[in-house]
Amino acid sequence: MRVGVLGVGPVGEHIVRVLRERKFPVDGDVTVMATREREEIIDGNAVSVQKVSEALFRRLDLQRRSIRRRDAPTPVIPAFPPRTESV
């Protein structure tokens, strides 16, 4: 499963740490995104943070954001789209 996290603040770091601790089935590394590219240390590991883009979201199977929607630089695509059929 291709997984991504938007935001590298305390919540984003915690999400990445928990995914590793619980050995979540991730294909490759978790894609970490923010407003600009840079290297970050998360839980003692160097992580390449990528600039957020819709193209990155489209490559992911599951994504979570750790920033407020009004701070997001691009529209946030929900990890689980709203249901369209009637219940």
C-alpha positions as CSV (number, residue, x, y, z in Angstrom):
1,M,0.0,0.0,0.0
2,R,1.4,3.4,-0.9
3,V,0.9,5.8,2.0
4,G,1.4,9.5,2.4
5,V,1.3,12.1,5.2
6,L,0.8,15.8,4.6
7,G,2.6,17.8,7.3
8,V,5.7,17.3,9.3
9,G,4.7,19.0,12.5
10,P,4.3,17.0,15.7
11,V,1.1,15.3,14.5
12,G,2.7,14.3,11.1
13,E,5.8,13.0,12.9
14,H,3.6,11.0,15.2
15,I,1.7,9.4,12.3
16,V,4.9,8.4,10.6
17,R,6.3,7.0,13.9
18,V,3.1,5.0,14.6
19,L,3.1,3.5,11.1
20,R,6.7,2.3,11.6
21,E,6.1,1.0,15.1
22,R,3.0,-1.0,14.1
23,K,4.7,-2.2,11.0
24,F,1.9,-0.9,8.8
25,P,2.1,-2.6,5.3
26,V,3.7,0.2,3.3
27,D,5.1,-0.3,-0.2
28,G,8.5,1.5,0.1
29,D,8.7,4.6,2.4
30,V,5.8,6.7,3.6
31,T,5.6,9.7,1.3
32,V,5.9,12.8,3.5
33,M,4.7,16.1,2.0
34,A,4.8,19.7,3.0
35,T,4.8,23.2,1.5
36,R,8.5,22.9,0.5
37,E,11.0,20.1,-0.2
38,R,13.6,19.5,2.6
39,E,15.2,16.8,4.7
40,E,13.7,16.2,8.2
41,I,14.6,13.9,11.0
42,I,11.6,11.9,12.1
43,D,12.1,9.4,15.0
44,G,15.8,9.4,14.4
45,N,15.6,8.7,10.7
46,A,16.3,11.1,7.8
47,V,13.2,11.6,5.7
48,S,13.0,13.3,2.4
49,V,10.0,15.7,2.5
50,Q,8.5,16.4,-0.9
51,K,6.6,19.5,-2.0
52,V,2.9,18.7,-1.9
53,S,1.1,18.3,-5.3
54,E,-2.0,16.6,-6.6
55,A,0.3,14.3,-8.6
56,L,1.8,12.9,-5.4
57,F,-1.7,12.3,-4.0
58,R,-2.8,10.4,-7.1
59,R,0.1,7.9,-6.6
60,L,-1.0,7.1,-3.1
61,D,-3.5,4.5,-1.8
62,L,-3.9,6.1,1.6
63,Q,-3.2,9.6,2.8
64,R,-3.6,11.6,5.9
65,R,-3.1,15.3,6.6
66,S,-1.8,16.7,9.8
67,I,-2.5,20.4,9.0
68,R,-5.7,22.4,9.1
69,R,-7.5,22.5,5.8
70,R,-7.2,26.3,5.6
71,D,-3.4,26.0,5.7
72,A,-3.3,23.4,2.9
73,P,-1.5,24.8,-0.2
74,T,-3.5,22.7,-2.6
75,P,-6.9,21.0,-2.3
76,V,-6.7,18.0,0.0
77,I,-8.0,14.8,-1.5
78,P,-9.8,12.8,1.2
79,A,-8.3,9.4,1.9
80,F,-11.8,7.9,1.9
81,P,-14.1,9.7,-0.6
82,P,-17.6,10.4,0.6
83,R,-20.2,7.8,-0.3
84,T,-22.3,8.6,-3.3
85,E,-25.0,5.9,-3.0
86,S,-28.0,6.1,-0.7
87,V,-28.0,3.9,2.4
